[in-house]
Amino acid sequence: MATKSEAERRRWNNAAAVVLAATRNDSDKSQEELAKLVGVSRNVIANIESGRKKIELSDLIMICRALNLDPVKVLNRVLRW
């Protein structure tokens, strides 16, 4: 059974995944386009957006920069999710 802190981490990671996928879609970028901008494979973006890969702060910042977004605004969306 997951501890409360593990469950909360999973919840925040899932919220970030949903917000990042929606943000990418709002920017009219494909996973492939975003991956090229960030310098990772499309699989990395797909795994982040699906919640299979834990989002690191550096990933979040690099994705936001690639989409010309303010990371603080994106984090606020995560917190409201």
Contacts in CASP RR format, 6 or more apart in sequence:
PFRMAT RR
TARGET T0000
AUTHOR 0000-0000-0000
METHOD contacts of the structure
MODEL  1
MATKSEAERRRWNNAAAVVLAATRNDSDKSQEELAKLVGVSRNVIANIES
GRKKIELSDLIMICRALNLDPVKVLNRVLRW
2 10 0 8 1.000
12 78 0 8 1.000
13 51 0 8 1.000
13 54 0 8 1.000
13 55 0 8 1.000
14 51 0 8 1.000
15 78 0 8 1.000
15 81 0 8 1.000
16 55 0 8 1.000
16 60 0 8 1.000
16 78 0 8 1.000
17 48 0 8 1.000
17 49 0 8 1.000
17 50 0 8 1.000
17 51 0 8 1.000
17 55 0 8 1.000
18 81 0 8 1.000
19 74 0 8 1.000
19 77 0 8 1.000
19 78 0 8 1.000
19 81 0 8 1.000
20 48 0 8 1.000
20 49 0 8 1.000
20 55 0 8 1.000
20 60 0 8 1.000
20 63 0 8 1.000
20 74 0 8 1.000
21 49 0 8 1.000
23 67 0 8 1.000
23 69 0 8 1.000
23 74 0 8 1.000
23 77 0 8 1.000
24 31 0 8 1.000
24 34 0 8 1.000
24 45 0 8 1.000
24 49 0 8 1.000
24 63 0 8 1.000
24 67 0 8 1.000
27 67 0 8 1.000
27 68 0 8 1.000
27 69 0 8 1.000
29 37 0 8 1.000
29 67 0 8 1.000
31 42 0 8 1.000
31 45 0 8 1.000
31 46 0 8 1.000
31 49 0 8 1.000
32 42 0 8 1.000
34 45 0 8 1.000
34 63 0 8 1.000
34 66 0 8 1.000
34 67 0 8 1.000
35 41 0 8 1.000
35 42 0 8 1.000
35 44 0 8 1.000
35 45 0 8 1.000
37 66 0 8 1.000
37 67 0 8 1.000
38 44 0 8 1.000
38 45 0 8 1.000
38 59 0 8 1.000
38 62 0 8 1.000
38 63 0 8 1.000
38 66 0 8 1.000
44 53 0 8 1.000
45 63 0 8 1.000
47 53 0 8 1.000
48 55 0 8 1.000
48 59 0 8 1.000
48 63 0 8 1.000
60 71 0 8 1.000
60 74 0 8 1.000
60 75 0 8 1.000
61 71 0 8 1.000
64 70 0 8 1.000
64 71 0 8 1.000
64 74 0 8 1.000
65 71 0 8 1.000
END
